[in-house]
């Protein structure tokens, strides 16, 4: 007998979009047109400096910040720039996920 188990994939909302918003200097993850997570940055010659990440209250605890971090970091790497993680959330993500080490310039303490 086969049981139907609801997994995270079954609950995925297809109305999710990711974008870089240069006008507001942030990467955004939207759910149903509403901004759920923003990660702010300064785009400078040769590097992108992440300053802070904000998650809207109604979207906290859903793992959306990690989705945005992955998107934003991949975008920076694809642009040929380096990552400076002043943002505690982005810094934590980088420490927990391999593959970005050669692209990160850690800020001085």
C-alpha positions in Angstrom: 0.0 0.0 0.0 1.3 3.5 -0.9 0.7 6.4 1.4 0.4 10.0 0.2 2.6 12.1 2.3 2.6 15.9 1.9 6.2 17.1 1.4 7.7 20.5 1.2 7.6 20.3 -2.6 3.8 19.8 -2.5 3.4 23.0 -0.5 5.6 25.1 -2.8 4.1 28.3 -3.9 4.7 28.8 -7.6 4.1 32.5 -7.3 7.6 33.2 -6.0 10.0 35.6 -7.8 13.6 36.6 -7.3 15.2 39.8 -8.6 17.9 42.3 -8.2 16.5 45.7 -7.5 19.2 48.2 -8.4 17.0 51.2 -7.7 16.7 50.2 -4.0 20.1 48.4 -3.8 18.8 45.1 -2.8 17.9 41.6 -3.9 14.3 40.7 -3.4 12.2 37.6 -3.0 8.5 38.2 -3.6 5.6 35.8 -2.8 2.4 36.6 -4.6 3.7 40.0 -5.5 4.5 40.9 -1.9 8.1 41.5 -0.8 9.0 38.7 1.6 12.7 39.1 1.9 15.2 41.8 1.0 19.0 41.7 1.2 20.6 45.1 0.9 24.0 45.7 -0.7 26.4 48.3 -2.0 27.7 47.6 -5.5 31.2 48.8 -5.8 34.0 48.2 -8.3 35.1 44.6 -8.0 32.8 43.6 -5.1 29.3 43.6 -3.7 29.1 44.4 0.0 26.0 43.0 1.7 24.9 45.2 4.7 21.7 43.6 6.0 18.8 41.3 5.2 15.1 41.8 6.3 12.3 39.3 6.2 8.7 40.5 6.5 7.0 39.2 9.7 4.5 37.1 7.9 7.2 35.2 6.0 9.6 34.5 8.8 10.6 30.9 9.5 9.8 29.6 6.0 13.4 29.4 4.7 12.9 32.1 2.2 16.0 34.0 3.3 18.1 31.1 2.3 16.6 31.0 -1.1 17.3 34.7 -1.6 20.8 34.3 -0.3 21.6 31.6 -2.7 20.2 33.6 -5.6 22.0 36.8 -4.6 25.4 35.1 -4.0 25.2 33.2 -7.3 24.4 36.5 -9.1 27.4 38.2 -7.6 29.7 35.3 -8.6 28.3 35.2 -12.1 29.0 39.0 -12.4 32.7 38.3 -11.7 32.7 40.3 -8.5 33.7 39.4 -4.9 31.4 39.1 -1.9 31.9 41.1 1.3 29.4 39.8 3.9 28.9 42.5 6.5 25.3 41.2 6.8 25.1 38.7 9.7 22.5 36.6 7.8 24.6 36.4 4.6 27.7 35.8 6.6 26.0 32.9 8.4 24.8 31.5 5.1 28.3 31.5 3.7 29.7 29.7 6.7 27.1 27.0 6.4 27.2 26.5 2.6 30.2 25.4 0.6 31.1 26.6 -2.9 31.6 30.4 -2.3 34.9 30.3 -0.3 37.0 31.5 -3.3 34.7 34.5 -3.9 34.5 35.9 -0.3 36.5 38.7 1.2 35.7 38.5 4.9 35.4 42.0 6.6 37.9 42.7 9.3 36.5 42.3 12.8 
